[in-house]
Amino acid sequence: MALDITEHSKPPRAVFVPFMMGHHFGVPFHHELQRRIILESLDLIMTAEDSGTIRHAPITWAQARREGNEIERGLGLRR
Amino acid sequence: MTATSNVGQQLRPGLWETINERYPGSMITKRDSVPLAVPQMSLATSRLAFVSSAGVQPKGTLPFDVVHPVGDYSFRRVPSDARTEDLEIHQIKYPTSGANRDLNVIFPIERLQELVTDGVIGALTKDFFSFIGYNMDPERLEQTLAEEIAQAVVDQRADIVLLAPA
């Protein structure tokens, strides 16, 4: 979700991922990244101390895409 | 709120204002944050529910009405032990290019199943829950769809809930 929409809807806690719509858990076949984003979210569920906390996931969309492309090359899905 | 808007980090900045100007009253806004509910048990002993606005549903179930002008205020149950090949997406309001190749990019059911197998999460609720995010009446959404999903989550004795937009 967009950061500004998250700020308007004021959930008790949220992890913001700066990814393309429809890809909030990362990129295809990047299992480690998908898992990492879930774990980041679960950690915030367990540890948030203030309502309204928004944590920024420490990864960029460009980095996620680069890593995803590399994984797909390794799987023979991309040249 | 601990972070302020940083348009440099949002791929499409100004979405809330842009959409609300075009469709006045369609965007959710709240004065106060929902009070924080502190988990009462560890993650490894918690039952997790997953709620998604991605419009994911088991193949063969009634497709979401993706062309209705004010939206579809129903939800679908997705068995948490489902295989991705038994699921499909009925939603046209977000890019599904990644999800069509690997559903886990928007509905990470396999990763959640693995986290239970690995003992990180205690268990999953019997079902996950999915609806479509295109709903133009936030009050109706809050009073119907959100309440119905919340009740379903309670009925399945979830300890924690992970919500994900699409």
gemmi code that builds the backbone of each chain (N, CA, C; Angstrom):
import gemmi

chains = {
    "A": [
        ("MET", (0.854, -1.196, 0.000), (0.000, 0.000, 0.000), (0.887, 1.241, 0.000)),
        ("ALA", (0.388, 2.268, -0.602), (1.146, 3.509, -0.623), (1.313, 4.052, 0.796)),
        ("LEU", (2.440, 4.671, 1.029), (2.719, 5.183, 2.371), (1.688, 6.223, 2.797)),
        ("ASP", (1.295, 7.096, 1.856), (0.347, 8.147, 2.261), (-1.028, 7.553, 2.584)),
        ("ILE", (-1.413, 6.492, 1.904), (-2.690, 5.845, 2.211), (-2.616, 5.168, 3.575)),
        ("THR", (-1.475, 4.559, 3.862), (-1.283, 3.945, 5.182), (-1.401, 4.998, 6.274)),
        ("GLU", (-0.795, 6.148, 6.044), (-0.838, 7.200, 7.057), (-2.252, 7.719, 7.275)),
        ("HIS", (-3.046, 7.763, 6.212), (-4.430, 8.227, 6.358), (-5.305, 7.190, 7.063)),
        ("SER", (-5.050, 5.908, 6.799), (-5.923, 4.874, 7.370), (-5.513, 4.495, 8.794)),
        ("LYS", (-4.304, 4.880, 9.182), (-3.843, 4.744, 10.579), (-4.067, 3.354, 11.179)),
        ("PRO", (-3.467, 2.342, 10.599), (-3.525, 1.017, 11.244), (-2.692, 1.034, 12.516)),
        ("PRO", (-2.908, 0.076, 13.410), (-2.135, 0.075, 14.659), (-0.644, -0.088, 14.416)),
        ("ARG", (-0.277, -0.790, 13.350), (1.136, -0.950, 13.003), (1.185, -1.375, 11.541)),
        ("ALA", (2.245, -1.010, 10.874), (2.358, -1.367, 9.467), (3.822, -1.412, 9.055)),
        ("VAL", (4.119, -2.259, 8.104), (5.432, -2.265, 7.463), (5.230, -1.732, 6.051)),
        ("PHE", (5.957, -0.669, 5.733), (5.866, -0.103, 4.391), (6.955, -0.704, 3.513)),
        ("VAL", (6.532, -1.287, 2.389), (7.501, -1.789, 1.419), (7.379, -0.948, 0.151)),
        ("PRO", (8.463, -0.378, -0.325), (8.404, 0.553, -1.464), (8.398, -0.186, -2.796)),
        ("PHE", (7.456, -1.090, -2.932), (7.406, -1.932, -4.120), (6.245, -1.536, -5.016)),
        ("MET", (6.282, -2.064, -6.213), (5.213, -1.862, -7.189), (3.916, -2.481, -6.655)),
        ("MET", (2.793, -1.829, -6.960), (1.508, -2.420, -6.576), (1.446, -3.869, -7.044)),
        ("GLY", (0.790, -4.697, -6.238), (0.651, -6.096, -6.622), (1.861, -6.943, -6.311)),
        ("HIS", (2.854, -6.347, -5.657), (4.106, -7.067, -5.372), (4.598, -6.777, -3.954)),
        ("HIS", (3.672, -6.718, -3.008), (4.065, -6.270, -1.672), (4.930, -7.272, -0.912)),
        ("PHE", (4.990, -8.510, -1.402), (5.891, -9.474, -0.768), (7.108, -9.748, -1.647)),
        ("GLY", (7.307, -8.912, -2.633), (8.537, -9.027, -3.405), (8.325, -9.403, -4.856)),
        ("VAL", (9.219, -10.206, -5.339), (9.237, -10.555, -6.757), (9.137, -12.075, -6.908)),
        ("PRO", (8.725, -12.551, -8.091), (8.534, -13.992, -8.278), (9.784, -14.803, -7.954)),
        ("PHE", (9.559, -15.908, -7.277), (10.571, -16.939, -6.994), (11.646, -16.493, -5.990)),
        ("HIS", (11.531, -15.295, -5.465), (12.493, -14.818, -4.466), (11.942, -15.185, -3.087)),
        ("HIS", (12.057, -16.458, -2.761), (11.444, -16.971, -1.533), (12.011, -16.300, -0.291)),
        ("GLU", (13.300, -16.046, -0.302), (13.937, -15.455, 0.878), (13.391, -14.056, 1.144)),
        ("LEU", (13.206, -13.277, 0.094), (12.662, -11.922, 0.263), (11.204, -11.983, 0.723)),
        ("GLN", (10.433, -12.865, 0.122), (9.028, -13.012, 0.522), (8.943, -13.362, 2.012)),
        ("ARG", (9.791, -14.274, 2.413), (9.817, -14.695, 3.817), (10.277, -13.550, 4.724)),
        ("ARG", (11.285, -12.809, 4.258), (11.833, -11.724, 5.063), (10.777, -10.646, 5.331)),
        ("ILE", (9.967, -10.342, 4.327), (8.940, -9.310, 4.509), (7.870, -9.790, 5.492)),
        ("ILE", (7.510, -11.051, 5.391), (6.564, -11.603, 6.368), (7.156, -11.506, 7.772)),
        ("LEU", (8.406, -11.918, 7.913), (9.029, -11.914, 9.243), (9.159, -10.500, 9.798)),
        ("GLU", (9.444, -9.552, 8.906), (9.506, -8.141, 9.332), (8.153, -7.710, 9.897)),
        ("SER", (7.095, -8.128, 9.224), (5.734, -7.776, 9.658), (5.391, -8.457, 10.975)),
        ("LEU", (5.726, -9.733, 11.077), (5.416, -10.471, 12.303), (6.206, -9.924, 13.486)),
        ("ASP", (7.438, -9.519, 13.211), (8.244, -8.940, 14.284), (7.598, -7.660, 14.800)),
        ("LEU", (7.063, -6.870, 13.875), (6.419, -5.619, 14.301), (5.141, -5.911, 15.088)),
        ("ILE", (4.412, -6.953, 14.686), (3.223, -7.338, 15.458), (3.616, -7.628, 16.906)),
        ("MET", (4.732, -8.331, 17.065), (5.122, -8.778, 18.408), (5.805, -7.687, 19.222)),
        ("THR", (6.415, -6.699, 18.568), (7.276, -5.778, 19.317), (6.820, -4.317, 19.323)),
        ("ALA", (5.852, -3.957, 18.496), (5.444, -2.540, 18.432), (4.986, -2.063, 19.809)),
        ("GLU", (5.415, -0.869, 20.151), (5.068, -0.330, 21.466), (4.067, 0.817, 21.379)),
        ("ASP", (3.990, 1.424, 20.186), (3.083, 2.561, 20.023), (2.157, 2.324, 18.842)),
        ("SER", (0.886, 2.589, 19.031), (-0.047, 2.479, 17.916), (0.289, 3.510, 16.853)),
        ("GLY", (0.197, 3.095, 15.614), (0.527, 3.992, 14.515), (1.948, 3.833, 14.013)),
        ("THR", (2.679, 2.880, 14.584), (4.057, 2.650, 14.143), (4.085, 2.197, 12.683)),
        ("ILE", (4.895, 2.869, 11.882), (5.122, 2.438, 10.500), (6.610, 2.161, 10.343)),
        ("ARG", (6.927, 0.916, 10.056), (8.326, 0.528, 9.873), (8.616, 0.459, 8.374)),
        ("HIS", (9.746, 0.988, 7.986), (10.140, 0.955, 6.573), (11.022, -0.263, 6.321)),
        ("ALA", (10.586, -1.123, 5.415), (11.394, -2.303, 5.088), (12.687, -1.840, 4.423)),
        ("PRO", (13.825, -2.353, 4.872), (15.121, -1.856, 4.377), (15.515, -2.468, 3.045)),
        ("ILE", (14.714, -2.234, 2.022), (15.056, -2.726, 0.679), (14.337, -1.856, -0.339)),
        ("THR", (14.943, -1.679, -1.482), (14.320, -0.882, -2.531), (13.739, -1.809, -3.605)),
        ("TRP", (12.839, -1.262, -4.405), (12.242, -2.031, -5.499), (13.315, -2.426, -6.515)),
        ("ALA", (14.228, -1.498, -6.783), (15.297, -1.803, -7.748), (16.145, -2.971, -7.262)),
        ("GLN", (16.457, -2.961, -5.976), (17.248, -4.058, -5.403), (16.478, -5.373, -5.472)),
        ("ALA", (15.193, -5.323, -5.140), (14.371, -6.542, -5.204), (14.330, -7.098, -6.625)),
        ("ARG", (14.175, -6.215, -7.592), (14.113, -6.659, -8.994), (15.451, -7.255, -9.435)),
        ("ARG", (16.543, -6.594, -9.034), (17.868, -7.129, -9.392), (18.036, -8.534, -8.842)),
        ("GLU", (17.716, -8.691, -7.573), (17.872, -10.003, -6.951), (16.943, -11.019, -7.604)),
        ("GLY", (15.720, -10.594, -7.921), (14.763, -11.498, -8.567), (15.251, -11.929, -9.941)),
        ("ASN", (15.799, -10.982, -10.699), (16.323, -11.327, -12.022), (17.452, -12.349, -11.918)),
        ("GLU", (18.295, -12.144, -10.918), (19.411, -13.077, -10.728), (18.900, -14.481, -10.386)),
        ("ILE", (17.895, -14.529, -9.549), (17.304, -15.827, -9.185), (16.687, -16.484, -10.421)),
        ("GLU", (16.011, -15.703, -11.225), (15.388, -16.272, -12.418), (16.432, -16.768, -13.420)),
        ("ARG", (17.548, -16.062, -13.488), (18.632, -16.564, -14.358), (19.135, -17.900, -13.836)),
        ("GLY", (19.273, -17.995, -12.535), (19.724, -19.234, -11.933), (18.761, -20.382, -12.162)),
        ("LEU", (17.484, -20.053, -12.286), (16.480, -21.081, -12.528), (16.286, -21.361, -14.023)),
        ("GLY", (17.017, -20.608, -14.847), (16.871, -20.792, -16.281), (15.615, -20.163, -16.852)),
        ("LEU", (15.020, -19.232, -16.108), (13.797, -18.576, -16.559), (14.062, -17.262, -17.266)),
        ("ARG", (15.297, -16.808, -17.215), (15.649, -15.522, -17.809), (17.076, -15.612, -18.306)),
        ("ARG", (17.342, -14.972, -19.436), (18.718, -14.974, -19.972), (19.478, -13.748, -19.497)),
    ],
    "B": [
        ("MET", (2.162, 7.829, 14.833), (2.865, 7.631, 13.573), (4.337, 7.994, 13.762)),
        ("THR", (5.211, 7.080, 13.456), (6.627, 7.338, 13.680), (7.345, 7.800, 12.418)),
        ("ALA", (6.700, 7.629, 11.275), (7.350, 8.042, 10.035), (6.475, 9.065, 9.320)),
        ("THR", (7.100, 9.987, 8.683), (6.346, 10.945, 7.901), (6.441, 10.552, 6.439)),
        ("SER", (5.568, 11.111, 5.615), (5.590, 10.779, 4.193), (6.944, 11.111, 3.600)),
        ("ASN", (7.479, 10.174, 2.906), (8.716, 10.405, 2.185), (8.438, 10.015, 0.746)),
        ("VAL", (8.098, 11.020, -0.065), (7.666, 10.711, -1.425), (8.772, 10.039, -2.215)),
        ("GLY", (10.001, 10.212, -1.767), (11.097, 9.552, -2.446), (11.041, 8.048, -2.314)),
        ("GLN", (10.331, 7.569, -1.337), (10.286, 6.134, -1.110), (8.997, 5.493, -1.610)),
        ("GLN", (8.052, 6.328, -2.039), (6.791, 5.787, -2.540), (6.804, 5.862, -4.055)),
        ("LEU", (6.630, 4.716, -4.704), (6.799, 4.689, -6.155), (5.828, 5.622, -6.865)),
        ("ARG", (4.599, 5.732, -6.356), (3.614, 6.636, -6.946), (3.122, 7.575, -5.860)),
        ("PRO", (3.825, 8.705, -5.666), (3.474, 9.612, -4.567), (2.129, 10.307, -4.788)),
        ("GLY", (1.522, 10.727, -3.670), (0.292, 11.514, -3.738), (-0.932, 10.727, -4.130)),
        ("LEU", (-0.913, 9.426, -3.910), (-2.039, 8.597, -4.345), (-3.331, 8.940, -3.617)),
        ("TRP", (-3.223, 9.106, -2.289), (-4.443, 9.339, -1.508), (-5.166, 10.588, -2.021)),
        ("GLU", (-4.426, 11.681, -2.169), (-5.062, 12.935, -2.608), (-5.567, 12.815, -4.038)),
        ("THR", (-4.799, 12.187, -4.887), (-5.190, 12.066, -6.290), (-6.504, 11.299, -6.426)),
        ("ILE", (-6.588, 10.174, -5.748), (-7.797, 9.357, -5.859), (-8.970, 10.047, -5.190)),
        ("ASN", (-8.716, 10.683, -4.047), (-9.819, 11.325, -3.336), (-10.348, 12.547, -4.078)),
        ("GLU", (-9.484, 13.207, -4.821), (-9.956, 14.331, -5.633), (-10.835, 13.836, -6.774)),
        ("ARG", (-10.451, 12.702, -7.332), (-11.186, 12.176, -8.480), (-12.484, 11.491, -8.040)),
        ("TYR", (-12.401, 10.817, -6.910), (-13.582, 10.118, -6.374), (-13.777, 10.566, -4.924)),
        ("PRO", (-14.378, 11.741, -4.742), (-14.483, 12.312, -3.388), (-15.148, 11.344, -2.411)),
        ("GLY", (-14.541, 11.215, -1.245), (-15.099, 10.376, -0.193), (-14.791, 8.906, -0.332)),
        ("SER", (-14.028, 8.547, -1.349), (-13.777, 7.119, -1.568), (-12.605, 6.596, -0.748)),
        ("MET", (-11.817, 7.491, -0.184), (-10.606, 7.055, 0.501), (-10.791, 7.069, 2.014)),
        ("ILE", (-10.275, 6.048, 2.650), (-10.360, 5.956, 4.108), (-9.421, 6.980, 4.740)),
        ("THR", (-9.944, 7.673, 5.744), (-9.068, 8.503, 6.560), (-9.577, 8.439, 7.987)),
        ("LYS", (-8.664, 8.348, 8.931), (-9.028, 8.228, 10.340), (-8.334, 9.313, 11.132)),
        ("ARG", (-9.025, 9.790, 12.166), (-8.405, 10.809, 13.013), (-7.363, 10.184, 13.929)),
        ("ASP", (-7.681, 9.008, 14.466), (-6.787, 8.367, 15.437), (-6.422, 6.959, 14.986)),
        ("SER", (-5.276, 6.515, 15.440), (-4.869, 5.148, 15.168), (-5.710, 4.183, 16.001)),
        ("VAL", (-5.880, 2.986, 15.466), (-6.548, 1.928, 16.219), (-5.673, 1.591, 17.428)),
        ("PRO", (-6.274, 1.448, 18.610), (-5.454, 1.099, 19.785), (-4.649, -0.175, 19.543)),
        ("LEU", (-3.462, -0.182, 20.075), (-2.567, -1.317, 19.873), (-2.999, -2.493, 20.756)),
        ("ALA", (-3.181, -3.658, 20.136), (-3.449, -4.877, 20.900), (-2.130, -5.635, 21.011)),
        ("VAL", (-1.697, -5.856, 22.219), (-0.398, -6.508, 22.436), (-0.601, -8.026, 22.451)),
        ("PRO", (0.147, -8.770, 21.633), (0.012, -10.229, 21.619), (0.262, -10.820, 23.002)),
        ("GLN", (-0.526, -11.837, 23.318), (-0.451, -12.428, 24.650), (0.395, -13.689, 24.686)),
        ("MET", (0.874, -14.114, 23.542), (1.701, -15.326, 23.509), (2.776, -15.171, 22.445)),
        ("SER", (3.720, -16.081, 22.443), (4.816, -15.976, 21.490), (4.327, -16.309, 20.078)),
        ("LEU", (5.097, -15.892, 19.106), (4.757, -16.185, 17.714), (4.705, -17.692, 17.483)),
        ("ALA", (5.627, -18.397, 18.120), (5.738, -19.846, 17.904), (4.556, -20.623, 18.470)),
        ("THR", (3.738, -19.964, 19.272), (2.555, -20.640, 19.806), (1.266, -19.971, 19.347)),
        ("SER", (1.388, -19.028, 18.418), (0.227, -18.264, 17.968), (-0.378, -18.848, 16.702)),
        ("ARG", (-1.684, -18.696, 16.592), (-2.387, -19.074, 15.363), (-2.593, -17.810, 14.531)),
        ("LEU", (-2.127, -17.852, 13.305), (-2.131, -16.657, 12.458), (-3.201, -16.745, 11.377)),
        ("ALA", (-3.913, -15.646, 11.186), (-4.835, -15.497, 10.051), (-4.232, -14.501, 9.069)),
        ("PHE", (-4.513, -14.713, 7.808), (-4.019, -13.798, 6.778), (-5.218, -13.229, 6.036)),
        ("VAL", (-5.243, -11.912, 5.896), (-6.333, -11.217, 5.218), (-5.735, -10.367, 4.104)),
        ("SER", (-6.291, -10.483, 2.915), (-5.693, -9.835, 1.754), (-6.758, -9.176, 0.883)),
        ("SER", (-6.412, -8.027, 0.329), (-7.315, -7.365, -0.615), (-6.950, -7.698, -2.065)),
        ("ALA", (-6.245, -8.801, -2.244), (-5.743, -9.147, -3.580), (-6.765, -9.827, -4.473)),
        ("GLY", (-7.932, -10.146, -3.931), (-8.922, -10.819, -4.770), (-8.516, -12.230, -5.153)),
        ("VAL", (-7.860, -12.912, -4.235), (-7.452, -14.305, -4.469), (-8.573, -15.224, -3.993)),
        ("GLN", (-8.879, -16.246, -4.771), (-9.957, -17.147, -4.393), (-9.705, -18.530, -4.970)),
        ("PRO", (-10.285, -19.560, -4.332), (-10.137, -20.908, -4.887), (-10.797, -20.988, -6.264)),
        ("LYS", (-10.145, -21.689, -7.157), (-10.745, -21.886, -8.479), (-12.111, -22.536, -8.310)),
        ("GLY", (-13.069, -22.055, -9.078), (-14.405, -22.633, -9.015), (-15.353, -21.897, -8.097)),
        ("THR", (-14.849, -20.951, -7.299), (-15.747, -20.163, -6.448), (-16.207, -18.931, -7.218)),
        ("LEU", (-17.303, -18.331, -6.733), (-17.916, -17.206, -7.435), (-16.911, -16.063, -7.611)),
        ("PRO", (-16.622, -15.692, -8.838), (-15.646, -14.610, -9.049), (-16.107, -13.293, -8.428)),
        ("PHE", (-15.177, -12.514, -7.943), (-15.512, -11.169, -7.478), (-16.063, -10.352, -8.641)),
        ("ASP", (-16.969, -9.424, -8.308), (-17.545, -8.553, -9.330), (-16.589, -7.375, -9.534)),
        ("VAL", (-15.663, -7.543, -10.441), (-14.598, -6.553, -10.598), (-15.008, -5.348, -11.441)),
        ("VAL", (-16.196, -5.380, -12.036), (-16.616, -4.242, -12.872), (-17.762, -3.449, -12.245)),
        ("HIS", (-18.212, -3.845, -11.061), (-19.287, -3.094, -10.418), (-18.771, -1.691, -10.068)),
        ("PRO", (-19.565, -0.646, -10.374), (-19.041, 0.726, -10.172), (-18.716, 1.081, -8.730)),
        ("VAL", (-19.368, 0.478, -7.748), (-19.046, 0.822, -6.360), (-18.305, -0.296, -5.647)),
        ("GLY", (-18.029, -1.375, -6.338), (-17.208, -2.421, -5.747), (-17.986, -3.668, -5.367)),
        ("ASP", (-17.253, -4.621, -4.809), (-17.826, -5.896, -4.359), (-17.481, -6.036, -2.881)),
        ("TYR", (-18.508, -6.080, -2.043), (-18.289, -6.063, -0.588), (-18.372, -7.462, 0.024)),
        ("SER", (-18.077, -8.461, -0.797), (-18.049, -9.830, -0.285), (-16.601, -10.276, -0.106)),
        ("PHE", (-16.422, -11.400, 0.575), (-15.072, -11.948, 0.715), (-15.103, -13.434, 0.442)),
        ("ARG", (-13.943, -13.997, 0.191), (-13.820, -15.429, -0.057), (-12.917, -16.038, 1.008)),
        ("ARG", (-13.220, -17.272, 1.327), (-12.349, -18.048, 2.214), (-11.367, -18.825, 1.359)),
        ("VAL", (-10.123, -18.755, 1.730), (-9.075, -19.499, 1.033), (-8.467, -20.478, 2.032)),
        ("PRO", (-8.669, -21.775, 1.851), (-8.084, -22.721, 2.812), (-6.582, -22.481, 2.966)),
        ("SER", (-6.122, -22.418, 4.196), (-4.713, -22.068, 4.412), (-3.773, -23.187, 3.975)),
        ("ASP", (-4.316, -24.377, 3.722), (-3.465, -25.460, 3.216), (-3.588, -25.608, 1.701)),
        ("ALA", (-4.200, -24.623, 1.057), (-4.379, -24.696, -0.396), (-3.039, -24.632, -1.121)),
        ("ARG", (-3.018, -25.198, -2.307), (-1.851, -25.083, -3.178), (-2.082, -23.901, -4.114)),
        ("THR", (-1.023, -23.236, -4.491), (-1.185, -22.033, -5.323), (-1.852, -22.362, -6.658)),
        ("GLU", (-1.622, -23.558, -7.174), (-2.233, -23.908, -8.465), (-3.744, -24.079, -8.357)),
        ("ASP", (-4.270, -24.153, -7.143), (-5.714, -24.270, -6.952), (-6.373, -22.917, -6.698)),
        ("LEU", (-5.578, -21.840, -6.787), (-6.091, -20.498, -6.522), (-5.993, -19.636, -7.771)),
        ("GLU", (-6.834, -18.609, -7.825), (-6.766, -17.665, -8.940), (-7.117, -16.266, -8.443)),
        ("ILE", (-6.822, -15.279, -9.262), (-7.061, -13.881, -8.893), (-8.189, -13.325, -9.736)),
        ("HIS", (-9.162, -12.720, -9.065), (-10.180, -11.947, -9.779), (-10.098, -10.519, -9.274)),
        ("GLN", (-9.275, -9.748, -9.921), (-9.081, -8.356, -9.537), (-8.355, -7.691, -10.697)),
        ("ILE", (-8.809, -6.518, -11.082), (-8.186, -5.867, -12.242), (-7.580, -4.514, -11.889)),
        ("LYS", (-7.528, -4.206, -10.601), (-7.102, -2.868, -10.196), (-5.645, -2.788, -9.770)),
        ("TYR", (-4.902, -3.860, -9.944), (-3.474, -3.785, -9.653), (-2.738, -4.696, -10.622)),
        ("PRO", (-1.468, -4.458, -10.856), (-0.722, -5.296, -11.795), (-0.538, -6.704, -11.235)),
        ("THR", (-0.920, -7.695, -12.003), (-0.789, -9.087, -11.550), (0.311, -9.818, -12.324)),
        ("SER", (1.186, -9.042, -12.939), (2.238, -9.669, -13.749), (3.111, -10.590, -12.894)),
        ("GLY", (3.449, -10.156, -11.696), (4.259, -10.999, -10.817), (3.447, -12.136, -10.224)),
        ("ALA", (2.249, -11.810, -9.762), (1.415, -12.820, -9.103), (1.004, -13.929, -10.058)),
        ("ASN", (0.871, -13.605, -11.330), (0.506, -14.647, -12.296), (1.626, -15.671, -12.467)),
        ("ARG", (2.841, -15.281, -12.111), (3.975, -16.206, -12.208), (4.276, -16.855, -10.868)),
        ("ASP", (4.035, -16.122, -9.806), (4.277, -16.638, -8.457), (3.314, -15.911, -7.523)),
        ("LEU", (2.254, -16.588, -7.159), (1.194, -15.954, -6.367), (1.712, -15.391, -5.045)),
        ("ASN", (2.821, -15.949, -4.578), (3.350, -15.538, -3.274), (3.791, -14.081, -3.228)),
        ("VAL", (3.948, -13.425, -4.355), (4.351, -12.023, -4.303), (3.240, -11.139, -3.746)),
        ("ILE", (1.998, -11.644, -3.771), (0.893, -10.850, -3.227), (0.089, -11.632, -2.195)),
        ("PHE", (0.184, -12.954, -2.253), (-0.578, -13.817, -1.348), (0.359, -14.957, -0.942)),
        ("PRO", (1.239, -14.696, 0.036), (2.372, -15.601, 0.294), (1.993, -16.854, 1.084)),
        ("ILE", (1.072, -17.582, 0.553), (0.530, -18.737, 1.271), (1.592, -19.817, 1.467)),
        ("GLU", (2.443, -20.011, 0.486), (3.472, -21.049, 0.633), (4.509, -20.655, 1.686)),
        ("ARG", (4.850, -19.374, 1.725), (5.829, -18.943, 2.724), (5.228, -19.079, 4.138)),
        ("LEU", (3.959, -18.779, 4.281), (3.322, -18.903, 5.602), (3.240, -20.368, 6.009)),
        ("GLN", (2.930, -21.234, 5.058), (2.909, -22.673, 5.367), (4.295, -23.138, 5.817)),
        ("GLU", (5.333, -22.636, 5.144), (6.706, -23.026, 5.513), (7.068, -22.529, 6.915)),
        ("LEU", (6.623, -21.328, 7.251), (6.953, -20.784, 8.574), (6.315, -21.608, 9.688)),
        ("VAL", (5.177, -22.212, 9.406), (4.573, -23.133, 10.388), (5.397, -24.413, 10.452)),
        ("THR", (5.751, -24.955, 9.297), (6.572, -26.175, 9.260), (7.887, -25.967, 10.004)),
        ("ASP", (8.448, -24.775, 9.875), (9.737, -24.474, 10.519), (9.583, -24.117, 11.998)),
        ("GLY", (8.361, -24.040, 12.474), (8.141, -23.749, 13.884), (8.218, -22.283, 14.245)),
        ("VAL", (8.281, -21.416, 13.245), (8.337, -19.973, 13.528), (6.972, -19.467, 13.968)),
        ("ILE", (5.927, -19.931, 13.268), (4.542, -19.607, 13.616), (3.912, -20.884, 14.177)),
        ("GLY", (3.052, -20.727, 15.196), (2.456, -21.916, 15.794), (1.534, -22.665, 14.847)),
        ("ALA", (0.617, -21.933, 14.218), (-0.366, -22.566, 13.335), (-1.009, -21.489, 12.479)),
        ("LEU", (-1.731, -21.943, 11.470), (-2.528, -21.040, 10.637), (-4.006, -21.312, 10.922)),
        ("THR", (-4.818, -20.281, 10.780), (-6.256, -20.522, 10.860), (-6.665, -21.434, 9.705)),
        ("LYS", (-7.788, -22.102, 9.843), (-8.237, -23.032, 8.793), (-8.324, -22.311, 7.446)),
        ("ASP", (-8.828, -21.111, 7.475), (-8.976, -20.328, 6.244), (-8.203, -19.021, 6.339)),
        ("PHE", (-7.802, -18.537, 5.174), (-7.396, -17.151, 5.015), (-8.578, -16.428, 4.361)),
        ("PHE", (-8.485, -15.109, 4.238), (-9.631, -14.337, 3.763), (-9.175, -13.306, 2.732)),
        ("SER", (-9.962, -13.205, 1.665), (-9.571, -12.310, 0.586), (-10.782, -11.567, 0.034)),
        ("PHE", (-10.556, -10.339, -0.352), (-11.591, -9.510, -0.962), (-10.908, -8.616, -1.985)),
        ("ILE", (-11.681, -7.795, -2.703), (-11.044, -6.893, -3.656), (-10.982, -5.490, -3.057)),
        ("GLY", (-9.889, -4.815, -3.336), (-9.652, -3.516, -2.729), (-10.453, -2.399, -3.357)),
        ("TYR", (-10.999, -2.640, -4.557), (-11.770, -1.571, -5.207), (-13.165, -1.524, -4.603)),
        ("ASN", (-13.334, -0.709, -3.571), (-14.632, -0.481, -2.950), (-14.731, 1.013, -2.676)),
        ("MET", (-15.719, 1.661, -3.277), (-15.736, 3.120, -3.290), (-16.444, 3.753, -2.100)),
        ("ASP", (-17.005, 2.924, -1.219), (-17.732, 3.452, -0.068), (-17.061, 2.942, 1.208)),
        ("PRO", (-16.137, 3.716, 1.777), (-15.394, 3.229, 2.937), (-16.277, 2.914, 4.142)),
        ("GLU", (-17.369, 3.684, 4.312), (-18.250, 3.401, 5.466), (-18.933, 2.058, 5.303)),
        ("ARG", (-19.415, 1.786, 4.102), (-20.058, 0.495, 3.856), (-19.047, -0.639, 4.035)),
        ("LEU", (-17.836, -0.403, 3.544), (-16.791, -1.420, 3.702), (-16.541, -1.707, 5.178)),
        ("GLU", (-16.463, -0.652, 5.956), (-16.170, -0.813, 7.381), (-17.311, -1.509, 8.108)),
        ("GLN", (-18.552, -1.163, 7.721), (-19.714, -1.675, 8.463), (-20.121, -3.077, 8.029)),
        ("THR", (-19.725, -3.494, 6.839), (-20.144, -4.812, 6.354), (-18.935, -5.732, 6.191)),
        ("LEU", (-18.194, -5.532, 5.141), (-17.089, -6.434, 4.814), (-16.079, -6.567, 5.953)),
        ("ALA", (-15.636, -5.445, 6.486), (-14.619, -5.498, 7.546), (-15.153, -6.215, 8.781)),
        ("GLU", (-16.402, -5.934, 9.141), (-16.996, -6.586, 10.313), (-17.136, -8.084, 10.087)),
        ("GLU", (-17.539, -8.464, 8.873), (-17.735, -9.889, 8.584), (-16.408, -10.645, 8.598)),
        ("ILE", (-15.376, -10.047, 8.046), (-14.071, -10.705, 8.082), (-13.551, -10.761, 9.518)),
        ("ALA", (-13.726, -9.680, 10.249), (-13.270, -9.672, 11.647), (-13.945, -10.786, 12.433)),
        ("GLN", (-15.240, -10.975, 12.212), (-15.955, -12.033, 12.928), (-15.441, -13.411, 12.515)),
        ("ALA", (-15.170, -13.572, 11.219), (-14.653, -14.854, 10.724), (-13.280, -15.145, 11.338)),
        ("VAL", (-12.467, -14.116, 11.467), (-11.138, -14.276, 12.077), (-11.279, -14.693, 13.541)),
        ("VAL", (-12.203, -14.065, 14.248), (-12.444, -14.418, 15.655), (-12.970, -15.847, 15.747)),
        ("ASP", (-13.889, -16.197, 14.860), (-14.471, -17.546, 14.886), (-13.402, -18.619, 14.685)),
        ("GLN", (-12.370, -18.279, 13.945), (-11.309, -19.266, 13.699), (-10.190, -19.167, 14.737)),
        ("ARG", (-10.445, -18.433, 15.787), (-9.560, -18.348, 16.965), (-8.138, -17.930, 16.595)),
        ("ALA", (-8.076, -16.904, 15.781), (-6.756, -16.358, 15.443), (-6.192, -15.600, 16.640)),
        ("ASP", (-4.902, -15.746, 16.851), (-4.218, -14.953, 17.881), (-3.633, -13.677, 17.288)),
        ("ILE", (-3.167, -13.772, 16.065), (-2.622, -12.608, 15.372), (-3.103, -12.637, 13.919)),
        ("VAL", (-3.152, -11.463, 13.306), (-3.636, -11.349, 11.937), (-2.666, -10.498, 11.126)),
        ("LEU", (-2.294, -11.020, 9.997), (-1.462, -10.266, 9.053), (-2.366, -9.803, 7.917)),
        ("LEU", (-2.452, -8.490, 7.727), (-3.272, -7.923, 6.656), (-2.350, -7.379, 5.576)),
        ("ALA", (-2.700, -7.666, 4.335), (-1.858, -7.184, 3.241), (-2.723, -6.603, 2.135)),
        ("PRO", (-2.359, -5.410, 1.681), (-3.070, -4.807, 0.555), (-2.530, -5.376, -0.751)),
        ("ALA", (-3.154, -4.983, -1.831), (-2.649, -5.421, -3.140), (-2.221, -4.203, -3.931)),
    ],
}
model = gemmi.Model(1)
for chain_id, residues in chains.items():
    chain = gemmi.Chain(chain_id)
    for i, (resn, *xyz) in enumerate(residues, 1):
        res = gemmi.Residue()
        res.name, res.seqid = resn, gemmi.SeqId(i, " ")
        for name, pos in zip(("N", "CA", "C"), xyz):
            atom = gemmi.Atom()
            atom.name, atom.element = name, gemmi.Element(name[0])
            atom.pos, atom.b_iso = gemmi.Position(*pos), 0.0
            res.add_atom(atom)
        chain.add_residue(res)
    model.add_chain(chain)
structure = gemmi.Structure()
structure.add_model(model)
structure.setup_entities()
